[in-house]
Amino acid sequence: MFSKCQSTKFTISGTEKIRRGGKHPKSAPSEYALQLLEKQKARYTYGLTEKQFGNYARAVRVRQGGDHSTLLFKKLESRLDNIVYHLGLVNSRQAARQVVTHGHIMLNDKRVRIPSILLKIGDTVKLRPASQNKGIFANLDEKVQGRQTPDWLSFDVETATGAVKGEPVKGQNEANIDFSSILEFYSR
């Protein structure tokens, strides 16, 4: 896992240009192509398979009431692996997924290995005591120092414990993803 590949710039760099082969003139991308690119950008940002991402989109679309694009955003942001990433315990979402899968994270004082668990307000996330001295978590206080935790999360460096204080707020994520376009893609 290369950290330079986890940036928003890298994720969207290939999606800005849609090229045709040969010497054909470039034309504007179709609406379907734009929606597909938005979906792929979100899917790669959150590190989900096509099936997982489709399940989230379908679950949100069937739900009655509310802004569906905001609901999709909140579901994706409140995954355990995403919260571990936002707390600054690791440098990428893929690393967060691996850390959870290897059992280094405790959710509400229970060891978990499922990165897709959706967290609620009041849930606490912390490093397993046996894992605090492992190489990836060594000097955690130095790693977290420059990191900005979202307002809806809190993190205590001394105990390596984070808590969910509220719901994810749209606009605080680093990738500019149009979730309504993604839902239009799945409504076809």
Contacts in CASP RR format, 6 or more apart in sequence:
PFRMAT RR
TARGET T0000
AUTHOR 0000-0000-0000
METHOD contacts of the structure
MODEL  1
MFSKCQSTKFTISGTEKIRRGGKHPKSAPSEYALQLLEKQKARYTYGLTE
KQFGNYARAVRVRQGGDHSTLLFKKLESRLDNIVYHLGLVNSRQAARQVV
THGHIMLNDKRVRIPSILLKIGDTVKLRPASQNKGIFANLDEKVQGRQTP
DWLSFDVETATGAVKGEPVKGQNEANIDFSSILEFYSR
1 92 0 8 1.000
1 94 0 8 1.000
1 95 0 8 1.000
3 91 0 8 1.000
3 92 0 8 1.000
4 10 0 8 1.000
6 91 0 8 1.000
6 92 0 8 1.000
6 93 0 8 1.000
6 94 0 8 1.000
8 45 0 8 1.000
8 174 0 8 1.000
8 175 0 8 1.000
8 176 0 8 1.000
11 41 0 8 1.000
11 44 0 8 1.000
11 45 0 8 1.000
11 175 0 8 1.000
12 41 0 8 1.000
12 175 0 8 1.000
15 37 0 8 1.000
15 40 0 8 1.000
15 41 0 8 1.000
18 26 0 8 1.000
18 29 0 8 1.000
18 33 0 8 1.000
18 37 0 8 1.000
19 26 0 8 1.000
20 26 0 8 1.000
20 27 0 8 1.000
29 37 0 8 1.000
32 185 0 8 1.000
32 188 0 8 1.000
34 181 0 8 1.000
35 181 0 8 1.000
35 182 0 8 1.000
35 184 0 8 1.000
35 185 0 8 1.000
36 185 0 8 1.000
38 177 0 8 1.000
38 178 0 8 1.000
38 181 0 8 1.000
38 182 0 8 1.000
38 185 0 8 1.000
39 53 0 8 1.000
39 181 0 8 1.000
39 182 0 8 1.000
39 185 0 8 1.000
39 186 0 8 1.000
41 175 0 8 1.000
41 177 0 8 1.000
42 53 0 8 1.000
42 76 0 8 1.000
42 175 0 8 1.000
42 177 0 8 1.000
42 179 0 8 1.000
42 182 0 8 1.000
43 49 0 8 1.000
43 50 0 8 1.000
43 53 0 8 1.000
45 93 0 8 1.000
45 175 0 8 1.000
45 177 0 8 1.000
46 53 0 8 1.000
46 76 0 8 1.000
46 79 0 8 1.000
46 82 0 8 1.000
46 93 0 8 1.000
47 93 0 8 1.000
47 94 0 8 1.000
47 97 0 8 1.000
48 56 0 8 1.000
48 76 0 8 1.000
52 116 0 8 1.000
54 186 0 8 1.000
56 72 0 8 1.000
56 75 0 8 1.000
56 76 0 8 1.000
57 72 0 8 1.000
57 182 0 8 1.000
57 183 0 8 1.000
57 186 0 8 1.000
58 186 0 8 1.000
59 75 0 8 1.000
60 68 0 8 1.000
60 71 0 8 1.000
60 72 0 8 1.000
60 75 0 8 1.000
60 183 0 8 1.000
61 68 0 8 1.000
61 183 0 8 1.000
61 186 0 8 1.000
61 187 0 8 1.000
63 71 0 8 1.000
68 180 0 8 1.000
68 183 0 8 1.000
69 178 0 8 1.000
69 179 0 8 1.000
69 180 0 8 1.000
69 182 0 8 1.000
69 183 0 8 1.000
70 170 0 8 1.000
70 179 0 8 1.000
72 179 0 8 1.000
72 182 0 8 1.000
72 183 0 8 1.000
73 168 0 8 1.000
73 170 0 8 1.000
73 173 0 8 1.000
73 177 0 8 1.000
73 179 0 8 1.000
74 167 0 8 1.000
74 168 0 8 1.000
75 118 0 8 1.000
76 82 0 8 1.000
77 83 0 8 1.000
77 168 0 8 1.000
77 173 0 8 1.000
78 118 0 8 1.000
78 119 0 8 1.000
78 120 0 8 1.000
78 164 0 8 1.000
78 167 0 8 1.000
78 168 0 8 1.000
79 115 0 8 1.000
79 116 0 8 1.000
79 117 0 8 1.000
79 118 0 8 1.000
79 119 0 8 1.000
80 100 0 8 1.000
80 105 0 8 1.000
80 107 0 8 1.000
80 112 0 8 1.000
80 114 0 8 1.000
80 115 0 8 1.000
80 116 0 8 1.000
80 117 0 8 1.000
80 118 0 8 1.000
80 119 0 8 1.000
80 125 0 8 1.000
81 93 0 8 1.000
81 96 0 8 1.000
81 97 0 8 1.000
81 100 0 8 1.000
81 115 0 8 1.000
81 116 0 8 1.000
82 93 0 8 1.000
82 96 0 8 1.000
83 119 0 8 1.000
83 125 0 8 1.000
83 153 0 8 1.000
83 164 0 8 1.000
84 90 0 8 1.000
84 96 0 8 1.000
84 99 0 8 1.000
84 100 0 8 1.000
84 105 0 8 1.000
84 125 0 8 1.000
85 92 0 8 1.000
85 93 0 8 1.000
85 95 0 8 1.000
85 96 0 8 1.000
86 149 0 8 1.000
86 150 0 8 1.000
86 153 0 8 1.000
87 125 0 8 1.000
87 144 0 8 1.000
87 149 0 8 1.000
87 153 0 8 1.000
87 155 0 8 1.000
87 162 0 8 1.000
88 143 0 8 1.000
88 144 0 8 1.000
88 147 0 8 1.000
88 149 0 8 1.000
88 155 0 8 1.000
89 96 0 8 1.000
89 99 0 8 1.000
89 105 0 8 1.000
89 127 0 8 1.000
89 137 0 8 1.000
89 140 0 8 1.000
89 144 0 8 1.000
89 160 0 8 1.000
90 96 0 8 1.000
90 99 0 8 1.000
90 136 0 8 1.000
95 136 0 8 1.000
96 115 0 8 1.000
97 115 0 8 1.000
99 105 0 8 1.000
99 136 0 8 1.000
100 112 0 8 1.000
100 113 0 8 1.000
100 114 0 8 1.000
100 115 0 8 1.000
101 113 0 8 1.000
101 115 0 8 1.000
102 113 0 8 1.000
103 111 0 8 1.000
103 112 0 8 1.000
103 113 0 8 1.000
103 128 0 8 1.000
103 131 0 8 1.000
104 127 0 8 1.000
104 128 0 8 1.000
104 131 0 8 1.000
104 134 0 8 1.000
104 137 0 8 1.000
105 111 0 8 1.000
105 112 0 8 1.000
105 125 0 8 1.000
105 126 0 8 1.000
105 127 0 8 1.000
105 128 0 8 1.000
106 112 0 8 1.000
106 125 0 8 1.000
106 126 0 8 1.000
106 127 0 8 1.000
106 128 0 8 1.000
107 117 0 8 1.000
107 119 0 8 1.000
107 123 0 8 1.000
107 124 0 8 1.000
107 125 0 8 1.000
108 123 0 8 1.000
108 124 0 8 1.000
109 124 0 8 1.000
109 126 0 8 1.000
111 128 0 8 1.000
119 125 0 8 1.000
119 164 0 8 1.000
120 164 0 8 1.000
121 164 0 8 1.000
121 165 0 8 1.000
121 166 0 8 1.000
121 167 0 8 1.000
122 163 0 8 1.000
122 164 0 8 1.000
122 165 0 8 1.000
123 163 0 8 1.000
123 164 0 8 1.000
124 161 0 8 1.000
124 162 0 8 1.000
124 163 0 8 1.000
124 164 0 8 1.000
125 161 0 8 1.000
125 162 0 8 1.000
125 163 0 8 1.000
125 164 0 8 1.000
126 159 0 8 1.000
126 160 0 8 1.000
126 161 0 8 1.000
126 162 0 8 1.000
127 137 0 8 1.000
127 140 0 8 1.000
127 160 0 8 1.000
131 137 0 8 1.000
132 140 0 8 1.000
132 160 0 8 1.000
137 160 0 8 1.000
140 157 0 8 1.000
140 160 0 8 1.000
141 157 0 8 1.000
141 158 0 8 1.000
144 155 0 8 1.000
144 157 0 8 1.000
145 157 0 8 1.000
149 155 0 8 1.000
150 168 0 8 1.000
150 169 0 8 1.000
150 172 0 8 1.000
151 165 0 8 1.000
151 169 0 8 1.000
151 172 0 8 1.000
152 164 0 8 1.000
152 165 0 8 1.000
152 166 0 8 1.000
152 167 0 8 1.000
152 168 0 8 1.000
152 169 0 8 1.000
152 172 0 8 1.000
153 162 0 8 1.000
153 163 0 8 1.000
153 164 0 8 1.000
153 165 0 8 1.000
154 162 0 8 1.000
154 163 0 8 1.000
154 165 0 8 1.000
155 161 0 8 1.000
155 162 0 8 1.000
155 163 0 8 1.000
156 162 0 8 1.000
END
